[in-house]
Amino acid sequence: MSARTQGRVFGKRREPHIIIVAQGDNIRHVTVRPWMVALGVSFLGMMAIGYLGATTYLVLRDNLIGASMARQARMQHDYEDRIAALRAQVDRVTSRQLLDQQVVEEKVEKLLEQQMALSSRHGKLDTLVDRAEENGLVPEAAPLPTVKPGDGSQRATLSGGIGAIDRLLGKDSAEAEATPDNLTLAYVPLRQTAADRADRLFSTVTRSLKDIERSQLDRLQQLTIGATVVADEIDSILRKTGVRVDVASSAIADQQAIGGPYLDPQSPTDFDNSLDELDAALTRLEAMRSTAKRLPFANPAPGKPITSRFGNRIDPFFGRLAMHAGIDFSATTGSDVKSTGAGVVITASRSGGYGNMVEIDHGDGITTRFGHLSRILVKVGDEVAAGDLIGLAGSTGRSTGPHIHYEVRRHGDAVDPMHFLNAGMKLTSLVD
């Protein structure tokens, strides 16, 4: 061990450094402690580090500021791009919703048009069905539209937005209003589902309306066939009696006063054609029945026996062959004599061998005569219907006893009344 080391260890201590400052007569001394040295060194180190940091900042400031601005610009651009993408997506969704709404509105308009057409057809059909029922043709009931045209609850409008479509498609309005705005993008799958539901709804309603239309067409066809069959039967019976019914003339005669500006005709549909066919068939049937009810097909003395028929017979006064222009019915004096058809009285007076006679014009050149009456109960110009009382049976004129002399004449020529009586029995079930 050296002497220096031994001196430190065994009692020699090192004297601290003393700084003596003399200023004039004043002398000061400062003892320099180790911690003071450490503090000074630390201070100097901190100053050196600060200086170096400040110098580095001043040198690199522009680069740091540029990098920070570039980073902020990139962040802003990214944000703006994201906002633009979201807006574009929202626009696409909104456009798709508006397109779906437009499609649904078009379909609803078509449904409403079909419903309005069915309703207007129903009005026309009601008139024809009433006529058919009046003529004894009872059709099966056909379904009718249950939704009234113009029902606001069934119409989707632009002012209603998506909510109108949701209500149309059956979605609960409270549920629709409760959907948050921030779930707009997630609504796309629901709109697709709603469009599918709209397609199914439209298809279902369209099929239902077509079924109704088909049912109405079937009913029209059945009524037309029924009216045609009955009219053909009546026409066949009338033709056998020599009566031909001109349906066109009858329709013109019964037509009421009409008018209006001329417009181009609309293209007829199957339903319109069916309506026209049924209308023509009913018009023909009504003309046939009107003619059958007007002409003398009834019996002037129901239940009374025939004592002399139409044709040649032995004259009761001269005893030789003579023409009998009518039919004689046995009757007691004062028995009712009734008109056999509708018409106008053209003779109501005493007429030669007929005695008291009533002659009725039934139209179409057909007249009837009732002779040998004990009393006449009508006068010339009176309108009578089938079954009306026109006189009382008797034996006036060229007669051997009380009876009813009945004639049917066509254009002045006598025809056998039995043809009309037989036809009347066949027409009973067709005309009543």
C-alpha positions as CSV (number, residue, x, y, z in Angstrom):
1,M,0.0,0.0,0.0
2,S,1.4,3.4,-0.9
3,A,2.1,6.2,1.4
4,R,-0.6,8.3,-0.2
5,T,-3.2,5.7,0.3
6,Q,-2.2,5.2,3.8
7,G,-2.4,8.9,4.6
8,R,-6.0,9.0,3.3
9,V,-7.0,6.0,5.3
10,F,-5.4,6.7,8.6
11,G,-6.3,10.3,9.3
12,K,-5.1,12.5,6.6
13,R,-8.0,14.1,5.0
14,R,-8.0,16.1,2.0
15,E,-8.6,19.7,2.3
16,P,-11.6,21.1,0.4
17,H,-11.0,23.6,-2.4
18,I,-11.4,27.1,-1.3
19,I,-12.1,30.0,-3.7
20,I,-10.9,33.3,-2.4
21,V,-12.3,36.5,-3.9
22,A,-10.5,39.7,-3.0
23,Q,-12.1,43.1,-3.9
24,G,-10.3,45.9,-2.4
25,D,-10.0,45.4,1.3
26,N,-12.7,42.9,1.2
27,I,-11.7,39.3,1.0
28,R,-14.2,36.5,0.6
29,H,-13.7,32.8,0.3
30,V,-16.0,30.1,-0.8
31,T,-15.5,26.6,0.0
32,V,-16.2,24.4,-3.0
33,R,-18.0,21.3,-1.9
34,P,-18.3,18.2,-4.1
35,W,-22.1,18.5,-4.4
36,M,-21.6,22.0,-5.7
37,V,-19.4,20.7,-8.4
38,A,-21.9,18.0,-9.2
39,L,-24.7,20.6,-9.3
40,G,-22.7,22.9,-11.6
41,V,-21.8,20.1,-13.9
42,S,-25.4,19.0,-14.0
43,F,-26.6,22.5,-14.8
44,L,-24.0,22.9,-17.5
45,G,-25.1,19.6,-19.0
46,M,-28.7,20.6,-19.0
47,M,-27.9,23.9,-20.7
48,A,-25.9,22.0,-23.3
49,I,-28.7,19.6,-23.9
50,G,-31.3,22.4,-24.1
51,Y,-29.1,24.3,-26.5
52,L,-28.6,21.2,-28.7
53,G,-32.4,20.5,-28.6
54,A,-33.3,24.1,-29.5
55,T,-30.8,24.1,-32.3
56,T,-32.1,20.8,-33.6
57,Y,-35.7,22.1,-33.5
58,L,-34.8,25.2,-35.3
59,V,-33.1,23.2,-38.0
60,L,-35.8,20.5,-38.3
61,R,-38.9,22.7,-37.6
62,D,-40.0,23.1,-41.2
63,N,-39.8,19.4,-41.9
64,L,-41.7,18.5,-38.8
65,I,-44.4,21.1,-39.5
66,G,-44.7,19.9,-43.2
67,A,-45.0,16.3,-42.1
68,S,-47.7,17.2,-39.6
69,M,-49.7,19.2,-42.1
70,A,-49.3,16.4,-44.7
71,R,-50.6,13.9,-42.1
72,Q,-53.5,16.1,-41.3
73,A,-54.3,16.6,-45.0
74,R,-54.2,12.8,-45.5
75,M,-56.6,12.3,-42.6
76,Q,-58.9,15.0,-43.9
77,H,-58.9,13.5,-47.4
78,D,-59.6,10.1,-46.0
79,Y,-62.5,11.4,-43.9
80,E,-63.9,13.3,-46.9
81,D,-63.6,10.2,-49.1
82,R,-65.4,8.2,-46.4
83,I,-68.2,10.8,-46.2
84,A,-68.5,10.9,-50.0
85,A,-68.7,7.1,-50.1
86,L,-71.4,7.1,-47.4
87,R,-73.4,9.8,-49.2
88,A,-73.1,7.9,-52.5
89,Q,-74.3,4.7,-50.7
90,V,-77.2,6.6,-49.1
91,D,-78.1,8.1,-52.5
92,R,-78.1,4.6,-54.0
93,V,-80.3,3.3,-51.2
94,T,-82.7,6.3,-51.5
95,S,-82.8,5.9,-55.3
96,R,-83.6,2.2,-54.9
97,Q,-86.3,3.0,-52.4
98,L,-87.9,5.6,-54.7
99,L,-87.7,3.2,-57.6
100,D,-89.3,0.4,-55.5
101,Q,-91.9,2.9,-54.4
102,Q,-92.6,4.0,-58.0
103,V,-92.9,0.3,-59.1
104,V,-95.3,-0.4,-56.2
105,E,-97.4,2.7,-57.1
106,E,-97.6,1.7,-60.7
107,K,-98.8,-1.8,-59.6
108,V,-101.3,-0.2,-57.2
109,E,-102.6,2.1,-60.0
110,K,-103.1,-1.0,-62.2
111,L,-105.0,-2.8,-59.5
112,L,-107.1,0.3,-58.9
113,E,-107.8,0.5,-62.6
114,Q,-108.8,-3.1,-62.7
115,Q,-111.0,-2.6,-59.6
116,M,-112.7,0.4,-61.2
117,A,-113.2,-1.5,-64.4
118,L,-114.8,-4.4,-62.5
119,S,-117.0,-1.9,-60.5
120,S,-118.2,-0.2,-63.7
121,R,-118.7,-3.6,-65.3
122,H,-120.6,-4.6,-62.2
123,G,-123.0,-1.6,-62.7
124,K,-123.6,-2.7,-66.3
125,L,-123.9,-6.3,-65.2
126,D,-126.4,-5.5,-62.6
127,T,-128.8,-4.0,-65.1
128,L,-128.5,-7.0,-67.4
129,V,-128.8,-9.4,-64.5
130,D,-132.0,-7.6,-63.3
131,R,-133.4,-7.9,-66.8
132,A,-132.4,-11.6,-66.9
133,E,-134.1,-12.2,-63.6
134,E,-137.2,-10.4,-64.8
135,N,-137.2,-12.8,-67.7
136,G,-136.9,-15.8,-65.4
137,L,-133.2,-16.4,-65.9
138,V,-131.7,-16.8,-62.4
139,P,-127.8,-16.7,-62.6
140,E,-125.4,-18.0,-60.0
141,A,-123.9,-15.3,-57.8
142,A,-120.5,-14.1,-58.9
143,P,-117.9,-12.5,-56.6
144,L,-117.4,-8.8,-56.7
145,P,-114.5,-6.5,-55.8
146,T,-114.4,-6.0,-52.0
147,V,-112.0,-3.0,-52.2
148,K,-113.6,0.2,-53.3
149,P,-111.8,2.2,-56.0
150,G,-110.1,5.3,-54.7
151,D,-109.6,4.0,-51.2
152,G,-106.9,6.2,-49.8
153,S,-105.5,3.6,-47.5
154,Q,-104.6,1.4,-50.4
155,R,-102.7,4.1,-52.4
156,A,-99.0,4.8,-52.2
157,T,-98.0,8.4,-52.9
158,L,-94.8,10.3,-53.3
159,S,-95.7,12.4,-50.3
160,G,-96.0,9.2,-48.2
161,G,-92.5,8.1,-48.8
162,I,-91.3,4.6,-47.7
163,G,-94.0,4.6,-44.9
164,A,-96.7,4.6,-47.6
165,I,-95.1,1.5,-49.2
166,D,-94.7,-0.2,-45.8
167,R,-98.4,0.4,-45.1
168,L,-99.3,-0.9,-48.5
169,L,-97.2,-4.0,-47.9
170,G,-98.7,-4.5,-44.5
171,K,-95.8,-3.4,-42.3
172,D,-96.7,-2.0,-39.0
173,S,-96.4,1.8,-39.1
174,A,-95.1,2.0,-35.5
175,E,-92.4,-0.4,-36.4
176,A,-91.4,1.6,-39.4
177,E,-91.3,4.9,-37.3
178,A,-89.2,3.2,-34.6
179,T,-86.4,2.4,-37.1
180,P,-83.4,4.6,-36.3
181,D,-82.0,6.9,-39.0
182,N,-78.5,5.4,-38.6
183,L,-79.8,2.0,-39.8
184,T,-80.7,3.4,-43.3
185,L,-78.0,1.4,-45.0
186,A,-79.1,-1.8,-43.2
187,Y,-82.6,-1.2,-44.6
188,V,-81.6,-2.4,-48.1
189,P,-82.3,-6.1,-47.5
190,L,-85.6,-5.2,-46.1
191,R,-86.5,-3.2,-49.2
192,Q,-85.6,-6.2,-51.3
193,T,-87.9,-8.3,-49.2
194,A,-90.6,-5.6,-49.4
195,A,-90.3,-5.6,-53.2
196,D,-90.8,-9.4,-53.2
197,R,-93.8,-9.0,-51.0
198,A,-95.2,-6.4,-53.3
199,D,-94.7,-8.7,-56.3
200,R,-96.5,-11.5,-54.4
201,L,-99.3,-9.2,-53.3
202,F,-99.7,-7.9,-56.9
203,S,-99.7,-11.4,-58.3
204,T,-102.3,-12.6,-55.8
205,V,-104.6,-9.7,-56.2
206,T,-104.3,-9.8,-60.0
207,R,-105.2,-13.5,-60.0
208,S,-108.1,-12.8,-57.8
209,L,-109.4,-10.0,-60.1
210,K,-108.9,-12.3,-63.1
211,D,-110.9,-15.0,-61.4
212,I,-113.7,-12.5,-60.7
213,E,-113.6,-11.4,-64.3
214,R,-113.6,-15.0,-65.5
215,S,-116.5,-15.8,-63.2
216,Q,-118.4,-12.8,-64.5
217,L,-117.7,-13.8,-68.1
218,D,-118.9,-17.3,-67.4
219,R,-122.1,-16.0,-65.8
220,L,-122.7,-13.7,-68.8
221,Q,-122.2,-16.7,-71.1
222,Q,-124.7,-18.8,-69.2
223,L,-127.3,-16.0,-69.2
224,T,-126.7,-15.4,-72.9
225,I,-127.2,-19.1,-73.7
226,G,-130.2,-19.4,-71.5
227,A,-131.9,-16.3,-73.1
228,T,-131.0,-17.5,-76.5
229,V,-132.5,-21.0,-75.9
230,V,-135.8,-19.6,-74.5
231,A,-136.0,-17.0,-77.3
232,D,-135.4,-19.7,-79.9
233,E,-138.2,-21.8,-78.4
234,I,-140.7,-18.9,-78.4
235,D,-139.6,-17.9,-81.9
236,S,-140.2,-21.4,-83.2
237,I,-143.7,-21.5,-81.7
238,L,-144.5,-18.1,-83.1
239,R,-143.3,-19.0,-86.5
240,K,-145.6,-22.1,-86.6
241,T,-148.5,-19.7,-86.1
242,G,-147.2,-17.5,-88.9
243,V,-145.9,-14.7,-86.7
244,R,-142.4,-13.4,-87.3
245,V,-140.8,-11.1,-84.8
246,D,-138.5,-8.3,-86.1
247,V,-136.2,-7.7,-83.1
248,A,-134.5,-4.7,-84.6
249,S,-137.7,-2.9,-85.3
250,S,-139.0,-3.7,-81.8
251,A,-135.7,-2.4,-80.2
252,I,-136.0,0.8,-82.3
253,A,-139.6,1.3,-81.3
254,D,-138.8,0.8,-77.6
255,Q,-135.7,3.0,-77.7
256,Q,-135.9,6.2,-75.7
257,A,-134.7,9.6,-76.9
258,I,-130.9,9.6,-76.9
259,G,-128.1,11.9,-78.2
260,G,-124.6,13.3,-77.6
261,P,-121.5,14.3,-79.5
262,Y,-119.9,11.8,-81.8
263,L,-116.7,10.1,-80.4
264,D,-114.5,7.4,-81.9
265,P,-115.6,4.0,-80.7
266,Q,-113.4,2.3,-78.1
267,S,-111.8,-1.1,-78.8
268,P,-114.2,-3.6,-77.4
269,T,-113.0,-6.1,-74.8
270,D,-114.1,-9.7,-74.2
271,F,-116.3,-8.4,-71.4
272,D,-117.8,-5.7,-73.5
273,N,-118.5,-8.3,-76.2
274,S,-120.1,-10.6,-73.7
275,L,-122.3,-7.7,-72.4
276,D,-123.3,-6.9,-76.0
277,E,-124.2,-10.5,-76.7
278,L,-126.2,-10.8,-73.5
279,D,-128.0,-7.5,-74.2
280,A,-128.8,-8.6,-77.7
281,A,-130.1,-12.0,-76.4
282,L,-132.2,-10.4,-73.7
283,T,-133.6,-7.8,-76.2
284,R,-134.5,-10.6,-78.5
285,L,-136.1,-12.6,-75.6
286,E,-138.0,-9.6,-74.4
287,A,-139.3,-8.9,-77.9
288,M,-140.4,-12.5,-78.2
289,R,-142.1,-12.5,-74.9
290,S,-143.7,-9.1,-75.5
291,T,-145.1,-10.3,-78.8
292,A,-146.3,-13.6,-77.2
293,K,-148.0,-11.7,-74.4
294,R,-149.6,-9.2,-76.8
295,L,-150.9,-11.7,-79.4
296,P,-154.1,-13.8,-78.8
297,F,-152.7,-17.0,-77.4
298,A,-155.1,-17.2,-74.4
299,N,-158.3,-19.1,-74.2
300,P,-161.4,-16.9,-74.4
301,A,-163.5,-19.4,-72.4
302,P,-161.3,-21.5,-70.2
303,G,-162.8,-24.8,-69.2
304,K,-165.7,-24.4,-71.7
305,P,-166.1,-27.2,-74.3
306,I,-165.8,-26.5,-78.0
307,T,-169.1,-27.0,-79.9
308,S,-167.9,-26.2,-83.4
309,R,-164.5,-26.0,-84.9
310,F,-162.9,-23.9,-87.6
311,G,-163.4,-24.9,-91.2
312,N,-166.2,-26.2,-93.4
313,R,-169.3,-27.5,-91.7
314,I,-173.1,-28.0,-92.2
315,D,-174.7,-24.6,-91.8
316,P,-177.3,-24.9,-89.0
317,F,-179.8,-22.6,-90.9
318,F,-179.5,-23.8,-94.5
319,G,-178.4,-27.3,-93.9
320,R,-175.6,-27.2,-96.5
321,L,-171.8,-27.0,-96.4
322,A,-170.5,-23.6,-95.3
323,M,-167.3,-22.1,-94.0
324,H,-167.0,-21.5,-90.3
325,A,-164.4,-18.8,-89.7
326,G,-163.9,-19.4,-86.0
327,I,-164.5,-21.6,-83.0
328,D,-167.7,-21.8,-80.9
329,F,-167.5,-22.4,-77.2
330,S,-170.4,-23.5,-75.2
331,A,-171.5,-20.9,-72.7
332,T,-174.5,-19.7,-70.7
333,T,-176.0,-16.3,-71.2
334,G,-174.1,-13.8,-69.2
335,S,-170.9,-15.8,-68.9
336,D,-167.7,-13.7,-68.9
337,V,-165.9,-13.2,-72.2
338,K,-162.3,-12.2,-71.9
339,S,-159.7,-10.9,-74.3
340,T,-157.1,-13.4,-75.4
341,G,-154.4,-10.9,-75.9
342,A,-153.4,-7.2,-75.5
343,G,-154.6,-4.7,-78.0
344,V,-156.9,-1.9,-79.0
345,V,-160.7,-2.3,-79.5
346,I,-161.5,-1.3,-83.1
347,T,-165.2,-2.6,-83.1
348,A,-167.7,-2.6,-80.3
349,S,-171.2,-2.7,-81.8
350,R,-173.8,-4.8,-83.5
351,S,-172.4,-6.3,-86.8
352,G,-174.7,-8.4,-89.0
353,G,-174.7,-12.1,-88.3
354,Y,-172.2,-11.6,-85.5
355,G,-174.8,-9.8,-83.5
356,N,-173.1,-7.8,-80.7
357,M,-169.4,-8.1,-81.7
358,V,-166.1,-6.9,-80.2
359,E,-163.0,-6.8,-82.5
360,I,-159.5,-6.2,-81.1
361,D,-156.4,-5.3,-83.0
362,H,-153.3,-7.0,-81.5
363,G,-150.8,-5.6,-84.0
364,D,-148.7,-7.5,-86.6
365,G,-151.9,-7.6,-88.7
366,I,-153.6,-9.9,-86.2
367,T,-157.2,-9.3,-84.9
368,T,-159.7,-11.3,-82.9
369,R,-163.5,-11.2,-83.0
370,F,-166.0,-12.1,-80.3
371,G,-169.6,-12.6,-81.6
372,H,-173.1,-13.2,-80.3
373,L,-172.5,-11.2,-77.1
374,S,-175.4,-10.4,-74.9
375,R,-173.6,-7.3,-73.7
376,I,-170.6,-5.3,-74.8
377,L,-168.5,-3.9,-71.9
378,V,-165.8,-2.0,-73.9
379,K,-165.9,0.8,-76.5
380,V,-163.8,1.6,-79.5
381,G,-160.3,2.9,-78.6
382,D,-160.1,1.1,-75.3
383,E,-156.8,-0.6,-74.6
384,V,-157.2,-4.1,-73.2
385,A,-154.8,-6.7,-71.8
386,A,-155.0,-10.5,-72.0
387,G,-157.7,-11.7,-69.6
388,D,-159.6,-8.4,-69.4
389,L,-163.4,-8.7,-69.4
390,I,-164.8,-7.3,-72.7
391,G,-168.4,-8.6,-72.7
392,L,-170.9,-11.2,-71.7
393,A,-171.9,-14.4,-73.7
394,G,-175.3,-14.5,-75.4
395,S,-177.1,-15.5,-78.6
396,T,-177.5,-12.3,-80.6
397,G,-177.2,-12.3,-84.4
398,R,-177.2,-15.4,-86.4
399,S,-177.1,-17.9,-83.6
400,T,-179.0,-21.0,-82.5
401,G,-178.3,-20.5,-78.8
402,P,-176.0,-19.0,-76.2
403,H,-172.3,-19.5,-77.0
404,I,-169.1,-17.7,-77.7
405,H,-168.0,-17.3,-81.3
406,Y,-164.2,-16.6,-81.4
407,E,-162.2,-15.8,-84.5
408,V,-158.5,-15.0,-85.2
409,R,-157.7,-13.1,-88.4
410,R,-154.4,-12.3,-90.0
411,H,-154.5,-9.3,-92.4
412,G,-158.2,-9.8,-92.6
413,D,-158.1,-13.5,-93.4
414,A,-159.5,-16.0,-90.9
415,V,-157.1,-18.6,-89.5
416,D,-157.7,-21.5,-87.3
417,P,-157.7,-20.3,-83.7
418,M,-156.6,-23.7,-82.5
419,H,-153.1,-22.9,-83.8
420,F,-153.0,-20.0,-81.4
421,L,-154.6,-21.9,-78.5
422,N,-152.1,-24.8,-78.9
423,A,-149.2,-22.3,-79.1
424,G,-150.5,-20.5,-76.0
425,M,-150.4,-23.7,-74.0
426,K,-146.8,-24.3,-75.1
427,L,-145.9,-20.6,-74.4
428,T,-147.3,-20.6,-70.9
429,S,-144.1,-21.9,-69.3
430,L,-141.8,-19.8,-71.5
431,V,-143.6,-16.4,-71.2
432,D,-144.7,-16.4,-67.5
